[in-house]
Amino acid sequence: MEILTRKELAAVWWALFWRVTLFGLVIGAMLGAAAGMVMALVGLPAYTPIVSGAAGLLVNGALTYVVLGHVLSRRYKAFRLKAERPIDAF
């Protein structure tokens, strides 16, 4: 098993970081606005931070899962990542 160099590790980290950050900001802003409007319509604006925070946490977890799958399956210029199961795995 080869260990990634610092440059290769930085490439993987950057691929994950910018996608999660960008998509998280966009989706989070839309979700926060929607939660604010819904909570205002139902007359509970004080609960907006709780509802939008919980929704953001769930969406960010799902987003990170999807982006991580993409980042791990893509090919980089000088290397690619490969996950293998142990031989004794069932």
C-alpha positions as CSV (number, residue, x, y, z in Angstrom):
1,M,0.0,0.0,0.0
2,E,1.4,3.4,-1.0
3,I,0.9,6.4,1.1
4,L,-0.2,9.7,-0.6
5,T,2.3,12.5,-0.8
6,R,1.3,15.8,0.8
7,K,0.6,17.2,-2.7
8,E,-1.7,14.3,-3.5
9,L,-3.5,14.5,-0.2
10,A,-4.0,18.2,-0.7
11,A,-5.6,17.5,-4.1
12,V,-8.0,15.0,-2.5
13,W,-8.8,17.4,0.4
14,W,-9.3,20.4,-2.0
15,A,-11.6,18.4,-4.3
16,L,-13.8,17.5,-1.2
17,F,-13.6,20.9,0.5
18,W,-14.5,23.2,-2.4
19,R,-17.5,21.1,-3.4
20,V,-18.9,20.7,0.0
21,T,-18.4,24.4,0.8
22,L,-19.9,25.7,-2.4
23,F,-22.9,23.4,-2.6
24,G,-23.4,23.7,1.2
25,L,-23.5,27.5,0.9
26,V,-26.0,27.5,-2.0
27,I,-28.3,24.7,-0.6
28,G,-28.0,26.1,2.9
29,A,-29.0,29.6,1.8
30,M,-32.0,28.2,0.0
31,L,-33.0,25.9,2.8
32,G,-32.6,28.7,5.4
33,A,-34.8,31.1,3.4
34,A,-37.4,28.4,2.9
35,A,-37.4,27.5,6.6
36,G,-37.7,31.2,7.6
37,M,-40.7,31.7,5.3
38,V,-42.4,28.5,6.5
39,M,-41.9,29.3,10.1
40,A,-43.1,32.9,9.6
41,L,-46.2,31.6,7.8
42,V,-47.1,29.2,10.6
43,G,-46.5,31.9,13.2
44,L,-43.4,30.5,14.9
45,P,-40.5,32.7,13.7
46,A,-38.6,32.1,17.0
47,Y,-38.0,28.5,16.0
48,T,-36.5,29.4,12.7
49,P,-32.8,28.9,13.8
50,I,-33.6,25.5,15.3
51,V,-35.5,24.2,12.3
52,S,-33.0,25.6,9.7
53,G,-30.0,24.4,11.8
54,A,-31.4,20.9,12.0
55,A,-32.3,20.8,8.3
56,G,-28.9,22.1,7.4
57,L,-27.2,19.4,9.5
58,L,-29.1,16.7,7.8
59,V,-28.6,18.1,4.3
60,N,-24.9,18.7,4.9
61,G,-24.4,15.1,6.0
62,A,-26.1,13.8,2.9
63,L,-24.2,16.3,0.7
64,T,-20.9,15.3,2.2
65,Y,-21.7,11.6,1.6
66,V,-22.5,12.3,-2.1
67,V,-19.5,14.5,-2.7
68,L,-17.1,12.0,-0.9
69,G,-18.3,9.3,-3.3
70,H,-17.6,11.5,-6.2
71,V,-14.1,12.6,-4.9
72,L,-13.1,9.0,-4.2
73,S,-14.1,7.7,-7.6
74,R,-12.6,10.4,-9.8
75,R,-9.2,10.2,-11.5
76,Y,-6.5,12.7,-10.5
77,K,-3.7,13.8,-12.8
78,A,-0.9,11.8,-11.2
79,F,-2.8,9.1,-9.3
80,R,-6.1,7.5,-8.5
81,L,-7.6,6.2,-5.3
82,K,-8.5,2.6,-4.9
83,A,-10.4,0.9,-2.1
84,E,-10.0,-2.8,-1.7
85,R,-11.7,-5.2,0.6
86,P,-9.5,-7.6,2.6
87,I,-9.3,-11.1,1.1
88,D,-11.0,-12.6,4.2
89,A,-14.0,-10.3,3.9
90,F,-17.3,-11.9,3.3
